[in-house]
Amino acid sequence: MYNYVTAEEALSLVQSNQRIFFHGSACTPNYLISELAKQAHRLRDVEVVSITVQGEVEIAKPEYRDSFYINSLFVSAPVREAVNSDRGDFVPVFLSEIPILFKNNILPLDVAIIQVSPPDQHGYCSLGTSVDVARSAVDSAKYVIAQVNPKMPRTLGDSMLHVKRIDKMVWHETDLLTVDYAAKVSDDERTIGKYIAEMVEDKSTLQMGIGTIPDAVLSSLNNHKDLGVHTEMISDGIIDLVANDVVNNKYKGTHLNKTITAFCFGTKKLYDFIDNNPSFQFMDVTHVNNPSIIRRNKKLVAINSAIEVDLTGQVCADSIGTYQYSGIGGQMDFIRGAALSEGGKPIIALTSRTKKGIPRIVPYLKEGAGVVTTRGHIHYVVTEYGVAYLYGKNMRQRAKLLIDIAHPDDREMLDKFCFERFKSHAL
């Protein structure tokens, strides 16, 4: 009934000097990416834009430097090395504003390469686990190439894409990329999760960023009641809460009775759970991450992480010094939205030290580090040693509160810097 073509034919739409988009997270079309690498000999200076691509992104390897340039909007592991070399770069931008880059021809797209579910009886495919910026990409690109995968869950919301809007379809069945955040949660992160769970009131609405700490929080919420979810990302931690009616979205300020998200990344259990599930709405990130919409949810608790926080409350969440590690993402969208929400709580959560023992509460950010959340936006910082409430506090007060939740072996060092800067001790 539908005209499926070979990857070679579909990818013939990609030409030198074009800008192309790759679907991200579990939707990363790795089969088509690998097939595109086979055509590298005929291509030069193809710019690739994407967020959070996962798996084996073949074209990011050094041998394809003349053919592909990685211009990442949110850096993930497969492209991190390329972005920090002469083969790529990073665009600092709020996640909520990436669609503007496409729609307003700031980053006009020639081709969008995506992964979708098979067409339904009405001819609609689904963007599956990642609607986020893919919605605007397919709406803006001159051509759309789709890897059609029967294992892609059919999600509802802004994810529908009619086959008539797809220029080339390639059938390729493959397991989706997965991640098990719960299996990676450390004891310190579980402690952080319990601290944050104590801050969450019944009838609150939750936003969770990427990583293990959000799952640690969700696992500590089983005795709460009537929670809502309005978030850019969900993972497996939400399954039991929805199944047990802890999350029922009854008291949200927007989208009552619906869990709102832009994308998900987790295990097959999560993908099966969201498949054709009408209680989940996967929406364009311009809507999900719009602070004016976020703020309409009372008691909005935003939980995001960081790489390091300095003694004045500046948050670096995207780089290690000058090394670009991730991106701005939606942290500021939700930190601001939660701050404006009635009873909202914007939270930055991080372990006091890295797994290698490097302090994360620091006197000052590393040289070249990016400030994602400013000290004017910060409210709560949580480590395994407690909660620091910084809003309305002066610089000396902030330093003392942050030293109190730093690793005990780092406090003397931090106090020394506190005295040098503020002429007073914190300890």
C-alpha positions in Angstrom: 0.0 0.0 0.0 2.8 2.4 0.8 5.9 3.0 -1.3 9.0 2.0 0.7 12.3 2.6 -0.9 15.9 1.5 -0.2 18.1 3.6 2.1 20.3 4.4 -0.9 17.4 5.9 -2.9 16.0 7.8 0.1 19.4 9.3 1.1 20.0 10.5 -2.5 18.0 13.6 -1.4 21.0 14.6 0.8 23.4 16.8 -1.2 26.7 18.6 -0.5 26.4 21.9 1.3 23.0 21.1 2.8 21.9 21.4 6.5 20.2 18.2 7.7 18.5 17.2 10.9 18.7 14.0 12.8 16.0 12.8 15.2 17.4 12.2 18.7 17.3 10.1 21.8 15.6 6.7 21.3 14.5 7.9 17.9 18.0 8.3 16.5 17.8 6.8 13.0 21.1 5.0 13.3 20.4 2.7 10.3 20.0 5.6 8.0 23.0 7.4 9.5 25.2 4.4 8.8 23.8 4.1 5.3 24.5 7.9 4.8 28.1 7.3 5.9 28.4 4.9 2.9 27.6 7.8 0.6 30.2 10.1 2.2 32.4 9.9 -0.9 29.9 12.0 -2.9 29.2 14.5 -0.1 31.1 17.6 1.1 30.3 20.1 3.9 27.0 18.7 5.0 26.0 20.3 8.3 24.2 18.1 10.8 22.0 19.6 13.5 20.4 17.5 16.3 19.8 17.1 20.0 20.8 14.1 22.2 21.5 11.7 19.4 22.3 8.2 20.8 23.9 5.0 19.7 26.5 4.5 17.0 26.5 7.9 15.1 28.9 6.7 12.3 29.3 10.1 10.6 30.7 11.7 13.7 33.9 9.7 13.3 37.1 11.5 12.2 37.3 9.8 8.8 34.1 11.7 7.7 35.5 15.2 8.5 35.3 16.4 4.9 31.7 15.2 4.4 29.9 16.0 7.6 30.1 18.8 10.2 28.4 18.3 13.5 26.7 21.5 14.7 25.0 20.3 17.9 22.1 22.0 19.7 22.5 19.7 22.7 25.7 17.6 22.9 25.5 13.8 23.8 28.1 11.2 24.0 28.2 10.0 20.4 29.1 13.5 19.1 31.0 14.9 22.1 34.4 14.3 20.7 33.5 15.8 17.3 31.9 18.9 18.8 35.1 19.5 20.8 37.2 19.3 17.7 37.5 21.1 14.4 34.8 18.7 13.0 31.9 20.3 15.0 30.6 23.0 17.3 27.8 23.8 19.7 24.9 26.3 19.5 24.0 27.7 22.9 20.2 28.0 22.9 17.3 27.3 25.2 15.5 24.0 24.3 12.2 25.9 24.0 13.7 28.2 21.3 15.3 25.6 19.0 12.1 25.4 16.9 12.4 29.1 16.3 15.8 28.5 14.7 14.2 26.2 12.2 10.9 28.0 11.6 12.5 31.5 11.2 15.2 30.3 8.8 18.0 31.1 11.2 19.0 27.4 10.8 16.9 26.5 7.7 16.8 22.7 7.1 17.1 21.0 3.8 16.4 17.5 5.0 15.0 16.0 8.2 15.9 12.3 8.8 13.6 10.8 11.4 12.4 7.5 12.8 8.7 6.8 13.1 6.0 4.2 13.8 4.3 2.6 10.8 1.3 4.4 9.3 -2.0 3.7 11.0 -5.3 3.1 9.1 -5.6 6.8 8.5 -2.1 7.2 7.0 -0.5 8.8 10.1 2.9 7.8 11.4 4.0 8.9 14.9 7.2 10.6 15.9 7.3 8.1 18.7 9.4 8.7 21.7 10.8 12.1 20.7 8.5 14.9 19.6 10.6 17.7 21.2 12.2 19.6 18.3 11.5 17.0 15.7 8.0 18.4 15.3 9.3 21.7 14.1 12.1 20.0 12.1 9.7 18.0 9.9 7.4 21.0 9.6 10.3 23.2 8.4 12.5 20.9 6.3 12.3 20.9 2.5 12.5 17.1 2.5 11.6 14.4 5.1 13.2 11.0 5.1 11.7 8.5 7.6 13.1 5.2 8.9 9.8 3.3 9.6 10.2 0.9 12.5 7.3 -1.3 13.7 9.0 -1.3 17.2 8.5 2.4 17.5 5.7 3.1 20.0 2.8 5.2 18.7 2.6 8.3 20.9 -0.2 10.8 21.0 -0.2 14.6 21.0 1.8 16.6 18.5 3.5 13.4 17.2 1.2 12.7 14.2 2.8 12.9 10.7 0.8 11.9 7.6 2.7 9.8 5.0 2.0 12.4 2.4 4.4 14.7 4.3 7.2 12.2 4.1 9.2 12.3 0.8 11.0 8.9 1.3 10.1 6.0 3.6 12.6 3.2 4.4 11.3 0.2 6.3 13.8 -1.0 8.9 12.8 -3.0 12.0 15.2 -2.7 14.9 15.1 -2.5 18.7 15.0 1.0 20.1 17.9 2.4 22.0 17.5 2.1 25.7 18.9 3.3 29.0 18.2 2.1 32.6 18.7 5.1 34.8 17.3 3.2 37.9 20.1 0.7 37.7 22.7 3.5 37.8 21.4 5.4 40.9 24.0 5.7 43.6 23.4 5.7 47.4 24.2 9.4 47.5 21.6 10.0 44.7 19.0 8.0 46.6 19.6 10.3 49.6 19.2 13.4 47.4 16.0 11.8 46.0 14.6 11.5 49.5 15.4 15.1 50.4 13.6 16.3 47.3 10.6 14.0 47.8 10.2 15.6 51.3 9.9 19.0 49.5 7.2 17.8 47.1 3.7 18.5 48.4 0.6 16.5 47.4 -1.0 18.0 44.3 2.3 19.3 43.0 3.3 19.1 39.3 6.7 17.7 38.5 9.4 18.4 35.9 12.4 16.1 35.7 15.6 16.7 33.8 17.8 14.0 32.3 19.7 11.5 34.5 19.7 9.3 37.5 18.6 11.9 40.2 15.1 12.3 38.7 14.6 8.5 38.9 15.8 8.6 42.5 13.2 11.3 43.3 10.4 9.4 41.6 11.2 6.2 43.5 10.6 8.1 46.8 7.2 9.5 45.9 5.1 6.4 46.3 3.2 7.7 49.4 2.3 11.0 47.7 -1.1 11.8 46.3 -2.5 13.5 43.3 0.7 14.5 41.6 0.9 15.9 38.1 3.6 15.8 35.4 4.6 18.6 33.0 8.1 17.9 31.9 10.4 17.9 28.9 11.5 14.3 29.5 10.3 11.1 31.2 12.0 7.8 32.0 11.0 4.5 33.7 10.6 6.1 37.2 7.2 7.4 36.2 5.6 4.0 35.3 4.7 2.8 38.9 3.5 6.3 39.9 1.1 6.4 37.0 0.0 2.8 37.4 -0.7 3.4 41.1 -2.5 6.7 40.5 0.0 8.7 42.4 0.4 10.6 39.2 -3.1 11.4 38.0 -2.8 15.0 36.8 -6.0 16.0 38.5 -4.9 19.3 39.9 -2.6 20.8 37.3 -3.2 24.3 35.9 -3.0 23.0 32.3 -3.8 19.7 30.5 -5.8 18.1 33.3 -5.7 14.3 33.4 -2.7 14.2 31.0 1.0 13.6 31.6 2.7 16.2 29.4 6.2 15.5 28.0 8.4 16.3 24.9 10.3 13.0 24.8 11.2 9.9 26.8 14.2 7.7 27.1 14.3 4.5 29.1 13.8 0.8 28.8 11.5 -1.3 26.6 9.1 -1.4 29.6 8.7 2.4 29.3 8.2 2.3 25.5 5.5 -0.4 25.9 3.8 1.6 28.6 3.5 4.8 26.5 2.5 3.0 23.3 -0.9 4.3 22.3 -1.5 5.4 25.9 -4.0 8.3 25.9 -2.9 9.5 29.3 0.4 10.7 27.8 0.7 13.7 25.5 4.0 14.1 23.6 4.1 17.7 22.6 6.3 20.3 20.7 8.9 21.7 23.0 7.9 25.2 22.3 4.7 24.4 24.2 6.1 22.1 26.9 9.0 24.3 27.8 7.2 27.7 27.5 7.7 29.4 31.0 4.3 31.2 30.6 2.6 27.8 30.3 4.8 26.1 32.9 3.9 28.7 35.5 0.2 28.0 35.2 0.8 24.8 37.1 0.6 25.5 40.8 3.3 23.9 43.0 5.5 23.2 40.0 8.6 21.4 41.3 11.5 21.5 38.7 14.3 19.1 39.3 17.5 19.6 37.3 21.1 18.7 37.8 24.4 20.5 37.3 28.1 19.9 36.7 29.2 22.4 39.4 27.8 25.3 41.5 30.0 28.2 42.7 29.7 29.8 46.1 27.5 32.6 44.8 25.0 30.2 43.2 26.1 30.2 39.6 25.2 26.9 37.9 27.3 25.3 35.2 25.3 22.4 33.6 26.7 22.2 30.1 30.5 22.2 30.1 33.6 21.1 32.0 35.6 24.3 31.7 35.8 24.9 28.0 35.0 21.3 27.1 31.4 21.1 25.8 29.7 18.3 27.6 26.0 18.7 27.0 23.9 21.8 26.4 21.6 24.4 27.9 18.6 22.3 27.3 15.4 23.1 29.2 16.9 23.8 32.6 16.3 27.6 32.5 12.9 27.2 30.9 11.8 25.2 33.9 13.8 27.0 36.6 12.1 30.2 35.5 8.7 28.6 35.0 8.8 27.0 38.5 9.9 30.2 40.1 6.9 32.0 38.6 4.5 29.2 39.6 2.4 29.7 42.7 4.1 27.6 45.4 6.7 26.5 42.8 10.2 25.1 43.7 13.1 25.4 41.3 15.7 22.8 42.4 19.2 22.1 41.3 20.3 18.7 42.5 23.8 17.3 42.4 26.1 15.0 44.4 28.8 16.9 46.4 31.6 15.3 44.5 32.0 13.4 41.2 32.6 9.7 41.1 36.3 10.6 40.8 36.1 12.7 44.0 36.2 16.1 42.4 34.3 18.8 44.3 31.1 20.1 42.7 30.4 22.9 45.1 33.3 25.1 44.2 34.7 28.6 45.0 34.3 29.6 41.3 33.4 27.9 38.1 36.2 26.4 36.0 37.7 28.8 33.5 35.6 28.8 30.3 32.6 27.1 32.0 29.2 28.1 30.8 26.6 29.6 33.2 23.3 27.9 32.5 21.3 29.1 35.6 22.4 32.5 36.9 22.7 33.3 40.5 19.7 35.6 40.1 17.5 32.6 39.1 18.7 30.0 41.7 16.4 29.0 44.5 17.2 25.5 45.9 20.4 23.5 45.7 20.3 19.9 47.1 23.2 17.5 47.7 23.4 14.3 49.8 24.2 16.6 52.7 21.1 18.7 52.7 19.1 21.5 51.1 20.4 25.1 50.7 17.7 27.8 50.0 19.5 30.7 48.3 16.7 32.9 47.1 16.9 36.3 48.7 20.2 35.5 50.4 23.3 37.8 50.0 26.6 36.5 48.8 28.1 35.7 52.2 24.9 33.9 53.3 24.9 31.9 50.1 28.5 30.8 50.6 27.7 29.6 54.1 24.6 27.7 53.0 26.4 26.0 50.1 29.5 25.1 52.3 27.1 23.4 54.7 25.9 21.0 52.0 29.3 20.5 50.4 31.4 17.4 51.0 32.8 17.5 54.5 36.4 17.2 53.2 35.9 20.2 51.0 34.4 22.6 53.6 37.7 23.9 55.0 39.0 24.7 51.5 35.7 26.4 50.6 35.8 28.4 53.9 39.3 29.6 53.0 38.1 31.0 49.7 35.0 32.4 51.4 37.3 34.4 53.8 39.5 35.6 50.9 36.5 36.9 49.0 34.1 38.1 51.6 36.5 38.8 54.5 34.5 36.5 56.8 34.5 32.8 57.6 31.5 30.6 56.9 32.4 27.8 59.3 
